[in-house]
Amino acid sequence: MAPALLAAAAWMLAAPGHAQQAAPSVERVDPVRDSAAIPLRPDDRAPDREVWNRIFRGELVVRNVTHPTLTPVLPNPAMATGAAVIVIPGGGYQFVAMQNEGWPVARQLADRGIAAFVLKYRTNDTPDDDAAMAAKLAAVFGSIGKPGFVDPTEPRAVADAAAAMALVRERAAEWGVDPQRIGLLGFSAGARSALEIALAPAGARPAFVGYMYGAMREPELAIPADAPPMFAAIALDDGLRGRDGLGLVEAWDAADRPVELHAYERGDHGFGLGRAGTTTTGWLDQFTLWLRSRGLLDAGA
């Protein structure tokens, strides 16, 4: 989730009578047409309802996605490692945070020799009207922490993540990717989608999973004996997840599966590539070192 969105959610929770507060800013912008984007469901003739907005403090997001896509961001062949990461941004399944957790993350991975693929997945249906969308965001994020709050889900987003895995495997040779070294890197709601693929039947699972400030309270989760290695990161002052505990990491460890946890003192939710002035700015270097330590960045591995 976007840092600005988290800040607004925290403001709504802190303000007395937040349900009556003014709705957050949602500004319509021209659609982003990405010529490199590959349709994941090319035969689907559903109407295109996609809306691009700048929300709260100007972050670019997309919502009402009906035609999911995958955008390759490939490294210089001279430095390519053969590893690949499918990047799954967050957004509470209300939108896809393409700016905070999508394109810049992919470019940073490519700069490290890792082929990256940004997933624009299908989302929950939201009002086409921007003012109505602002009111919905106020209601959704105003309910955080209240009794009965349940995280939104979106099975179509999980299906799109699975389709992205299948596509990268299918075209691995074309993109210079080792099909045995394709992983997922999910943020917030995107982390939840990545987790579901990591727990799928063995043939559909990624080689590794990056779990960025996703839900940690997973008391009933059954971890397969061959679940992929996990890199998990969260800020302990996370306004959404900071009180979840670390049940998911503990479950992974109890199942004797490889897991590395980075719990940062500060950074809040939705820190993307890192929040200035906090150690969250080092997470991508640490993720890269973790991949290297497991031999996943060794050409010909």
C-alpha positions, -999 to 999 in steps of 0.1 A, spaced: 0 0 0 11 35 -7 28 55 21 4 84 15 -26 60 17 -13 46 50 -9 81 64 -44 90 54 -57 58 69 -39 66 102 -53 101 101 -88 88 97 -83 64 126 -68 90 149 -94 117 142 -125 118 164 -155 108 144 -134 99 114 -164 85 96 -176 120 91 -142 134 79 -138 147 44 -130 120 18 -94 117 7 -82 132 -26 -87 111 -57 -76 128 -89 -83 114 -124 -54 112 -148 -49 100 -183 -45 62 -186 -9 49 -188 -5 30 -220 25 7 -217 35 -7 -250 56 -34 -233 27 -47 -213 17 -83 -222 -20 -92 -218 -25 -122 -195 -60 -128 -207 -59 -118 -244 -91 -135 -254 -112 -118 -227 -136 -94 -243 -148 -78 -211 -153 -40 -213 -122 -20 -203 -132 -2 -170 -96 8 -160 -92 41 -142 -59 58 -133 -58 81 -104 -34 101 -82 -45 95 -47 -39 115 -14 -5 131 -21 -2 123 -58 8 87 -61 -2 71 -94 -24 40 -90 -48 20 -113 -81 5 -103 -110 -14 -119 -85 -35 -138 -104 -58 -161 -75 -68 -184 -44 -79 -163 -10 -74 -178 26 -83 -172 54 -58 -181 90 -72 -185 118 -50 -172 149 -69 -183 186 -64 -173 215 -57 -196 223 -91 -210 259 -86 -200 250 -86 -163 219 -109 -163 220 -135 -136 192 -157 -151 170 -151 -120 136 -135 -123 111 -118 -100 74 -111 -106 66 -79 -87 31 -77 -73 23 -42 -59 -2 -37 -31 -33 -15 -27 -57 -34 -5 -72 -49 -37 -89 -16 -42 -62 -5 -67 -27 -14 -78 1 8 -65 21 9 -97 43 39 -87 52 30 -52 56 -8 -54 58 -16 -92 79 1 -119 107 15 -96 111 -18 -78 114 -36 -112 140 -12 -125 161 -16 -94 160 -54 -97 170 -51 -134 199 -29 -124 210 -58 -102 209 -83 -131 175 -97 -121 148 -99 -148 117 -83 -133 80 -84 -144 54 -60 -130 20 -75 -126 -11 -53 -131 -38 -76 -117 -76 -75 -114 -89 -56 -84 -121 -53 -64 -148 -34 -82 -148 3 -72 -170 32 -82 -161 47 -116 -168 82 -102 -138 96 -84 -157 113 -56 -175 80 -49 -141 62 -49 -128 87 -24 -158 80 -1 -152 43 -5 -115 46 5 -125 66 35 -149 39 45 -126 10 38 -95 25 56 -116 41 83 -127 6 94 -91 -6 100 -86 -18 135 -123 -18 143 -141 -50 156 -151 -72 127 -126 -57 103 -117 -83 76 -89 -78 51 -102 -75 15 -96 -105 -8 -96 -109 -46 -93 -144 -61 -89 -129 -95 -57 -112 -84 -43 -146 -72 -53 -162 -105 -35 -134 -124 -3 -140 -103 -5 -177 -112 -10 -168 -149 21 -145 -146 42 -174 -132 31 -196 -161 38 -170 -187 74 -163 -174 81 -200 -173 67 -205 -208 88 -176 -223 119 -181 -200 143 -188 -229 132 -157 -248 138 -135 -217 171 -152 -206 155 -166 -175 161 -199 -157 127 -214 -152 139 -229 -120 148 -195 -105 115 -175 -109 102 -159 -77 75 -136 -65 79 -103 -46 46 -91 -32 38 -60 -12 9 -58 13 -22 -72 -6 3 -83 -33 22 -103 -6 -10 -121 2 -14 -131 -35 23 -142 -35 17 -163 -4 -13 -181 -20 9 -191 -50 37 -202 -27 12 -226 -10 -2 -239 -43 5 -274 -56 42 -280 -61 43 -274 -99 28 -239 -97 50 -226 -68 77 -200 -72 114 -208 -65 113 -182 -37 89 -156 -23 95 -121 -10 68 -111 15 68 -73 21 46 -61 49 18 -86 43 -5 -100 70 16 -119 96 -12 -134 117 -17 -168 101 -25 -192 130 -43 -218 108 -18 -219 79 -5 -253 68 30 -249 54 40 -276 28 71 -296 36 86 -283 4 74 -246 6 97 -222 -11 123 -201 8 108 -168 21 123 -134 26 99 -114 49 102 -77 58 80 -55 80 83 -23 100 75 -28 137 56 6 137 35 -6 108 1 11 113 -17 -19 97 4 -49 106 26 -39 135 4 -57 161 -1 -89 140 29 -107 156 51 -128 134 30 -159 131 36 -165 94 74 -164 98 71 -187 129 50 -211 109 75 -212 81 103 -219 105 83 -245 124 78 -263 91 116 -263 88 115 -242 57 141 -215 50 129 -180 61 146 -147 67 130 -119 86 139 -82 86 119 -64 112 127 -27 110 122 -3 139 105 24 118 91 26 83 53 22 88 32 4 62 38 8 24 74 19 25 80 7 -11 117 10 -19 123 25 16 112 54 37 138 82 39 155 84 73 148 47 82 167 15 76 139 3 54 160 19 26 183 -11 27 158 -39 22 163 -44 -15 201 -48 -10 194 -73 17 169 -91 -5 195 -93 -32 222 -106 -8 197 -132 4 191 -144 -31 229 -145 -37 235 -164 -5 210 -191 -17 228 -194 -50 198 -179 -69 219 -153 -87 246 -176 -99 245 -178 -137 241 -215 -146 228 -224 -112 
